[in-house]
Amino acid sequence: APPLQYLAGISGQGWDQVGAYAADTLVGAVEMNLGVVALVGLVAWYSRHERTGLSGHAEPSLPGSMLATLALAPLALTIMGGVALRTRTMPEMIIGTFALLPLLMIEVFGARGIDLLCRISVRVAIALTVGAAALSPAIGLARAFLWANAMKIAPYQEAAKEATKLWHERTSQPLSYVGGSDWYENAIAFYSPDRPHVFVHFDYARNLWVTPEAIARHGLLSVCVSNDAVCLAATAGFATPSTTRTEVALAHRFWGHLANRVDFVITIIPPRA
């Protein structure tokens, strides 16, 4: 398929990188889904050994080999696809591949009596939901004021607001294209009320929706962290005589909590006349 050929052609990943990404993906996906699978396995095991309230009727089920294939093949194919195309995969991309693992665990433990299994599952789900809701305020406050990484929360919304404001102060057109340091470019596209297009890594080959003509017609906003030399150098390649650069310092604020300050260089390349 042409999209896959294109993806393989521009990935530029080495086999060592792909192997590391595949391992990280597998570990991350297992971590994110292990709790659910373990809980279902525990419920199924309990159902198998609980003798009261059993219906006594065998429940229809898929053959074990077919169920195992349906449950495990998506994970294996995702890893194999990433290796074959030498593309980076992330744990979030394969959350959906674990959809049938709970059913596989029920089959492995040989749970019987669907009514009993249903009652146990509903009780466990209610207990977890109520418990999580009761603890969520305390967890939220602890993460905001006691968690060490709370000071490192990036000012994504603040950067989007400030960059959009500067753009409108210096141009008469809505913001259409934005590039910048990793994560900030996407954050500005998401949070900015102008809903601009993202110019990822300032690379036309990776952004087929961006063309030199479009940049000349609509202009370009760049938001680089002040010590991001790669972003600053890429931005300089698009500079024009009317380009302006502004240095700002921003920090994320939430309920009186102030995270670490981040210094930015916001470059505005206005549309050409």
Disulfide bonds with the S-S distance in Angstrom:
Cys224-Cys231 1.94
